């Protein structure tokens, strides 16, 4: 059984989705793990992870628009606004999504569907560097 932990930094340009599938796949490839699982976790309270369609960018645009409408900025009854009008909405959006994903590794690859990709979902307007922890566990034998 092999266990590896890595940290990758993802630079964002502000709100939106940023595909990280290739970075995670590269770590799996370098590890030599053929069967097992990968846990991916973002270490922030204003960004999250989603598995989403990666073929048509309009699907992600619709997701982003949905969250903008679901948790609007400048909501007058939010009190946690020390860092601006996107402060509390970003925390709520993170709470409604996920900060980690566990994906099986089969034959040395993530067992994602044909149109699935792993995305960092940045909820803040300002650019950030988000730290993502990738934990691999498995065997190099199939």
Beta strands, then each sheet from edge to edge (+ up, - down):
strand 1: 2-11
strand 2: 16-19
strand 3: 35-42
strand 4: 47-53
strand 5: 100-106
strand 6: 109-110
strand 7: 116-122
strand 8: 129-139
sheet 1: 1+ 8- 3+ 5- 6+
sheet 2: 2+ 7- 4+
end
